[in-house]
Amino acid sequence: MGDLLGFPKGLIVNFVVRNVRKMVPAWSLPGHVTFNDAVSAGRRLTLAKPQLGPDDVAVLQYTGGTTGVSKGATLLHRTLVANLLASEAWMQPGLNRRKISGQTTIVCALPLYHVFAFVTCGLLGMRTGALNILIPNPRDLAGTVKELAKYRINIFPAVNTLFNGLANNADFAKLDFSELVISNGGGMAVQEAVAKKWLAVTGCPICEGYGLSETSAGVTCNPTDSEAYTGTIGLPLPNVEIRILDDGGQDVPLGQAGEIAIRGPQVMRDYWQQPEETAKVMTPDGFFKSGDVGIMDARGYTKIVDRKKDMILVSGFNVYPNEVEAVVAAHPGVLECAAIGVPDKNSGEAVMLFVVRKDPALTQEALMAYCHDELTGYKRPKVIEFRQELPKTNVGKILRRELRDGVIKQRA
């Protein structure tokens, strides 16, 4: 972290990060080159500028790998430009919601290698001449709030877990939100309980959107001048087509659940050097099958149900973890939660719930009783386990797969 801070500050920062805060894990990489050595070597070279066009490869955007092996989505220059221009147009109503004094300010509390930060914060910020506030460790809520206090924030893209953590932070509630005009939720489902809390604290509703590494980020979004949380991922961005497909690749009627398929200039060319994986997700007419289950209403708004791979099958009934988690998250004693499917000899699978308590006095019995009142029988958790924290990606997305693997390992 201190490599570009110069001497002696950089030396001190690296020493503290490595030896005091213990943030650098043990590692071994034979033949490695340090960052500063690589930069120094680069300064001695001359750039042979390549001739680039719209159809040349710009980036290999690797998927998160939360449900399988990470793959490189091949994004061309034209795919990134198409998404960037669509996103810029989409944000205008929100920016016109109220007067902004000075330069537009974006909070970037996401890792820059993730497509949400790369396009929505980085490229869009540069395109619009915005100031990006880079937060290296958003899990450090106290440090994040201290940094945000220095600015008047206008745009805040984040995932549900960060919205939740900040909305429940007393010092965050003291900040000036008078010029916060867009709170953009993505990366995972935004829970209604979190959206209500965020609105109460900031006065700015969460405008939920949807995107993937394979689509250069944004696919859909709620209107940025929305006055309330809609519980949907909104409408397709300009030039994007959405279909909801059954397992046979046919369109389902409006109001029914199916796999979200996407076509448009933002969609990747292929998975890098993986033609078989590419063939699995692309339809003959050019739609990318996302692996996400959604429902589209008559207005064209789509609601995310869940990832197909995360669906729990209880006695032949489909249970989507997002639905269970949304209900449980509304309990005043719950801070965070995650639902997974575990093997069950009677029903095939059963729902298991992991909970981080907001109220230390919350008991399994009380939460079971709450779920009994709020959820139909087959959706109720059979097991509840309290945790101090839940495993997350660097973006802040809860890793259900890691929870499942841990349970399976314990039972083996």
Residue pairs with C-beta under 8 A, 6 or more apart in sequence:
1 13
1 14
1 17
1 136
2 9
2 10
2 11
2 12
2 13
2 14
2 17
3 10
3 14
3 34
3 35
3 36
4 10
5 13
17 23
17 24
18 24
33 41
52 77
53 77
54 76
54 77
54 78
54 81
55 76
55 77
55 78
56 76
56 77
57 74
57 75
57 76
57 77
57 269
58 75
58 76
58 77
58 79
58 80
59 75
59 80
59 118
60 72
60 73
60 74
60 75
60 272
61 72
61 73
61 75
61 115
61 118
61 213
61 214
61 216
61 268
62 70
62 71
62 72
62 73
62 113
62 213
63 70
63 71
63 72
63 73
63 212
63 213
63 214
64 70
64 114
64 213
64 393
64 395
64 397
66 393
66 397
66 399
66 400
66 401
67 291
67 307
67 309
67 310
67 401
68 309
71 271
71 272
71 274
71 277
72 271
72 272
72 273
72 274
73 212
73 213
73 214
73 268
73 271
73 272
74 268
74 269
74 270
74 271
74 272
75 216
75 268
75 269
76 269
78 265
79 216
79 265
79 266
79 267
79 268
79 269
80 119
80 123
80 216
82 216
82 239
82 264
82 265
82 266
83 119
83 215
83 216
83 217
83 218
83 237
83 265
83 266
84 119
84 123
84 124
84 127
85 238
86 218
86 237
86 238
86 239
86 240
86 266
87 119
87 120
87 124
87 217
87 218
87 237
88 124
88 127
88 128
89 238
90 218
90 221
90 224
90 237
90 238
91 124
91 155
91 182
91 224
92 224
93 223
93 224
93 225
94 155
94 181
94 182
94 207
94 223
94 224
94 225
95 104
95 154
95 181
95 182
95 224
96 225
97 181
97 224
97 225
98 179
98 181
99 179
100 154
100 179
100 181
101 152
101 179
102 152
103 129
103 130
103 131
104 128
104 129
104 130
104 131
104 154
104 155
105 130
105 131
105 133
105 151
105 152
105 153
105 154
105 155
106 121
106 124
106 125
106 130
106 131
106 132
106 133
106 154
106 155
106 156
106 157
107 133
107 135
107 148
107 153
107 155
107 156
107 157
107 158
108 117
108 121
108 122
108 125
108 132
108 133
108 134
108 135
108 157
109 135
109 138
109 144
109 158
109 162
110 116
110 117
110 121
110 138
110 157
110 158
110 159
110 187
110 395
110 396
111 117
111 394
111 395
112 118
112 121
112 122
112 134
114 187
114 394
114 395
115 211
115 212
115 213
115 216
115 217
116 157
116 159
116 186
116 187
116 211
116 217
116 395
117 157
118 217
119 216
119 217
119 218
120 157
120 184
120 186
120 217
120 218
121 132
121 157
122 132
124 130
125 131
125 132
130 154
130 155
131 151
133 147
133 148
133 151
133 153
135 144
135 147
137 143
137 144
138 144
138 158
138 162
138 396
139 165
139 396
141 165
141 166
141 169
141 172
142 171
144 166
145 166
145 169
145 171
145 172
145 175
148 172
148 175
149 175
152 176
152 178
152 179
153 175
153 177
153 179
153 180
154 179
154 180
154 181
154 182
155 180
155 181
155 182
155 184
156 180
156 182
156 183
156 184
156 204
157 184
157 185
157 186
158 166
158 183
158 184
158 185
158 396
159 185
159 186
159 187
159 188
159 395
159 396
159 397
160 185
160 187
160 188
160 189
160 190
160 191
160 194
160 396
161 188
161 336
161 392
161 396
161 397
161 398
162 396
163 183
163 185
163 190
163 194
163 195
163 198
163 206
164 191
164 194
164 197
164 329
164 335
164 336
166 172
166 198
166 201
167 194
167 197
167 198
167 200
167 201
167 202
168 197
168 335
168 358
172 201
173 201
177 201
177 202
177 203
177 204
180 202
180 203
180 204
181 204
181 224
182 204
182 207
182 224
183 198
183 202
183 204
183 205
183 206
183 207
184 206
184 207
184 208
184 209
184 221
184 224
185 195
185 206
185 207
185 208
185 209
186 208
186 209
186 210
186 211
186 218
187 395
187 396
187 397
188 396
188 397
188 398
189 304
189 306
189 322
189 325
189 326
190 206
190 208
190 229
191 325
191 326
191 329
191 330
192 229
192 231
192 326
192 330
193 326
193 329
193 330
194 206
194 329
195 205
195 206
195 208
195 229
196 229
198 204
198 205
198 206
199 205
199 206
199 228
199 229
205 226
205 227
205 228
205 229
206 229
207 221
207 222
207 223
207 224
207 226
207 234
208 221
208 222
208 229
208 230
208 232
208 233
208 234
209 218
209 219
209 220
209 221
209 222
209 233
209 234
210 218
210 219
210 220
210 221
210 233
210 234
210 292
210 302
210 304
211 217
211 218
211 219
211 220
212 219
212 290
213 268
214 267
214 268
214 281
214 288
214 290
215 262
215 264
215 266
215 267
215 268
215 288
216 266
216 267
216 268
217 266
218 237
218 266
219 236
219 237
219 240
219 242
219 262
219 264
219 266
220 233
220 234
220 235
220 236
220 237
220 240
220 242
220 302
221 233
221 234
221 235
221 237
222 230
222 232
222 233
222 234
222 235
222 301
223 234
223 235
230 301
231 303
232 297
232 301
232 302
232 303
232 304
233 294
233 301
233 302
233 303
233 304
234 301
234 302
235 299
235 300
235 301
236 242
236 264
236 300
237 264
237 266
239 264
239 265
239 266
240 262
240 263
240 264
240 266
241 262
241 263
241 264
241 287
242 260
242 261
242 262
242 296
242 300
242 302
243 251
243 260
243 261
243 263
243 287
244 251
244 252
244 256
244 257
244 258
244 259
244 260
244 261
244 294
244 295
244 296
244 302
245 251
245 252
245 258
245 259
245 261
245 287
245 289
246 252
246 258
246 259
247 259
249 283
251 258
252 258
254 296
254 297
254 298
255 295
255 296
255 297
255 298
256 295
257 293
257 294
257 295
257 305
258 293
258 294
258 295
259 289
259 290
259 291
259 292
259 293
259 294
259 308
260 289
260 290
260 292
260 293
260 294
260 302
260 304
261 283
261 287
261 288
261 289
261 290
262 287
262 288
262 290
263 285
263 286
263 287
263 288
267 286
267 288
268 288
270 278
270 282
271 277
271 278
271 281
280 289
281 288
281 289
281 290
281 291
282 288
282 289
283 289
291 307
291 308
291 309
292 304
292 305
292 306
292 307
292 308
293 304
293 305
293 306
293 307
293 308
293 311
293 320
294 302
294 303
294 304
294 305
295 302
295 303
295 305
296 302
296 303
297 303
304 322
305 320
305 322
305 323
306 320
306 321
306 322
306 323
310 320
310 321
310 340
310 341
310 400
311 318
311 319
311 320
311 321
311 341
312 318
312 319
312 320
312 321
312 339
312 340
312 341
312 349
312 350
312 351
313 319
313 341
313 348
313 349
314 341
314 344
314 347
314 348
314 349
314 350
314 351
314 378
314 379
315 346
315 347
315 348
315 378
316 348
317 378
319 341
319 351
319 378
319 379
321 338
321 339
321 340
321 341
321 400
323 379
324 339
324 351
324 353
324 375
324 379
324 381
325 337
325 338
325 339
327 371
327 374
327 375
328 334
328 337
328 339
328 353
328 355
328 367
328 370
328 371
329 336
329 337
330 374
331 362
331 367
331 370
332 358
332 359
333 357
333 358
333 359
333 361
333 362
333 366
333 367
334 355
334 356
334 357
334 358
334 362
334 367
335 356
335 357
335 358
336 355
336 356
336 390
336 398
337 353
337 354
337 355
337 356
337 390
338 353
338 354
338 390
338 398
338 400
338 403
339 351
339 352
339 353
339 354
339 381
339 400
340 351
340 352
340 354
340 400
340 403
340 404
340 407
341 349
341 350
341 351
341 352
341 404
342 349
342 350
342 351
342 352
342 382
342 383
342 404
342 407
342 408
342 411
343 349
343 350
343 408
343 411
344 350
344 382
347 378
350 381
350 382
350 383
351 379
351 380
351 381
351 382
352 381
352 382
352 383
352 384
352 385
352 407
353 367
353 371
353 381
353 383
353 384
353 385
354 384
354 385
354 386
354 387
354 390
354 403
355 362
355 367
355 384
355 385
355 386
355 387
356 386
356 387
356 388
356 389
356 390
357 386
362 386
364 384
364 386
367 384
368 380
368 381
368 384
371 380
371 381
372 380
390 398
390 399
390 403
391 398
391 399
391 402
391 403
392 398
392 399
393 399
